[in-house]
Amino acid sequence: MTELYAYTDGACSGNPGPGGWGALLQAKEGDDVVKERELSGGEAQTTNNRMELLAAINALESLKRSSTITVVTDSAYVKNGVTGWIHGWKRNGWKTAARKPVKNEELWKRLDAAQARHEVRWEWVKGHAGHPENERADELARMGMAPFKS
């Protein structure tokens, strides 16, 4: 049986500053990678959290049909937000528990819509700890940022 994985990462030079996002998508049969695709992009003026969100969004939006996928991120912000906080934000009209507007609301809404098309399992991994796919996602994010750095 083929399993889908998306390894996602964001990068920023300064926060805010130029940033990039990267996603490594893999179809695996057992331990063997049978298909792989790399995505990246960036913005001239952004934040690390926005890039982390865009990595996950673009990975999910790139899938042509409804899929079962594991999204692996080194961003606790993304994982905790999408698996926990988002439910309260939606109930509270996109306000935090402190009644403040949710930061990056438009991206959270986009991620929520992208995830709704799929069956998604979210995993967190420690960043910059030698996880090969996470390291590749980081390289892709830095490639996405490169055109925006002066």
C-alpha positions as a printed Julia matrix, in Angstrom:
150×3 Matrix{Float64}:
   0.0    0.0    0.0
   1.29   3.44  -0.91
   1.5    6.03   1.86
   1.85   9.77   1.28
   4.07  12.07   3.3
   4.7   15.8    3.14
   7.74  17.15   4.95
   7.33  20.91   5.32
   9.49  23.79   6.55
   9.69  27.56   6.53
  12.67  29.88   6.75
  13.08  33.59   7.33
  16.08  35.91   7.3
  15.06  38.34  10.0
  11.58  38.03  11.43
  10.04  39.81   9.6
  12.22  39.74   6.52
  12.66  37.75   3.33
  11.36  34.23   3.72
  10.79  30.94   1.98
   8.87  27.73   2.34
   9.61  24.22   1.16
   7.79  20.92   0.94
   9.06  17.46   0.08
   6.23  15.14  -0.95
   6.89  11.43  -1.0
   4.85   8.37  -1.92
   6.25   5.37  -0.07
   5.67   1.64  -0.27
   7.1    0.3    2.94
  10.48   2.01   3.32
  10.87   2.6   -0.42
  10.18   6.01  -1.95
   8.34   5.35  -5.21
   7.61   8.96  -6.18
   8.89  12.3   -4.97
   8.09  15.95  -5.66
   9.65  19.14  -4.31
   7.88  22.47  -3.91
   9.22  25.84  -2.78
   8.41  29.52  -2.85
   9.0   32.71  -0.93
   8.13  36.32  -0.22
  10.13  39.52   0.14
   8.66  40.56   3.49
   7.19  37.9    5.75
   7.56  35.97   9.02
   8.78  32.5    9.87
   5.3   31.44  11.02
   3.75  32.54   7.72
   6.32  30.51   5.8
   5.71  27.43   7.97
   1.98  27.74   7.26
   2.51  28.23   3.52
   4.68  25.11   3.34
   1.86  22.96   4.73
  -0.81  24.76   2.69
   1.05  24.36  -0.6
   1.81  20.7    0.1
  -1.89  19.93   0.68
  -3.16  22.17  -2.14
  -0.78  20.46  -4.59
  -2.58  17.11  -4.23
  -4.91  16.59  -7.17
  -7.35  14.27  -5.4
  -8.52  13.56  -1.88
  -5.74  11.65  -0.12
  -4.62  10.18   3.17
  -1.38  11.95   4.05
   0.99  12.47   6.96
   2.28  16.04   7.19
   5.58  16.23   9.08
   6.54  19.68  10.38
   9.14  21.06  12.76
   6.76  23.91  13.63
   4.9   23.44  16.91
   2.94  26.59  15.9
   1.53  24.83  12.82
   0.94  21.44  14.45
  -0.64  22.82  17.63
  -2.63  25.38  15.69
  -4.15  22.99  13.18
  -4.78  20.11  15.6
  -5.96  22.14  18.6
  -6.22  25.92  18.67
  -8.09  26.28  15.37
 -11.25  24.7   16.81
 -11.56  27.4   19.48
 -10.66  30.15  17.02
 -13.45  29.09  14.7
 -15.93  28.89  17.59
 -14.84  32.37  18.78
 -15.14  34.03  15.36
 -11.37  33.86  14.7
 -10.44  35.4   18.03
  -7.92  33.98  20.48
  -8.83  32.98  24.03
  -7.71  36.52  24.96
 -10.28  37.89  22.45
  -7.57  39.2   20.13
  -7.65  38.6   16.36
  -5.87  35.41  15.3
  -2.55  36.23  13.63
  -2.29  34.92  10.05
  -6.05  34.3   10.0
  -6.23  34.12   6.18
  -3.52  31.43   6.11
  -5.15  29.42   8.9
  -8.43  29.52   6.94
  -6.59  28.37   3.8
  -4.91  25.54   5.73
  -8.24  24.52   7.25
  -9.84  24.36   3.78
  -6.87  22.49   2.29
  -6.86  19.96   5.1
 -10.63  19.41   4.86
 -10.18  17.78   1.41
  -7.9   15.09   2.87
  -7.42  12.72   5.76
  -4.39  14.31   7.42
  -2.22  13.03  10.23
   0.12  15.67  11.69
   3.54  14.84  13.12
   6.09  17.11  14.73
   9.85  16.52  14.43
  12.68  18.47  16.0
  14.14  20.85  13.42
  17.84  20.88  12.5
  18.32  17.52  14.19
  19.48  15.46  11.24
  16.07  14.18  10.04
  16.88  13.76   6.3
  13.47  14.73   4.89
  13.13  17.67   7.27
  16.61  18.83   6.32
  15.62  18.65   2.63
  12.45  20.68   3.33
  14.67  23.26   5.07
  16.95  23.4    1.99
  13.9   23.92  -0.23
  12.67  26.73   2.05
  16.07  28.43   1.81
  15.98  28.04  -1.98
  12.52  29.66  -1.97
  13.88  32.56   0.09
  17.03  33.09  -2.01
  15.54  35.38  -4.73
  14.26  37.77  -2.04
  17.48  38.17  -0.08
  19.54  41.23  -1.01
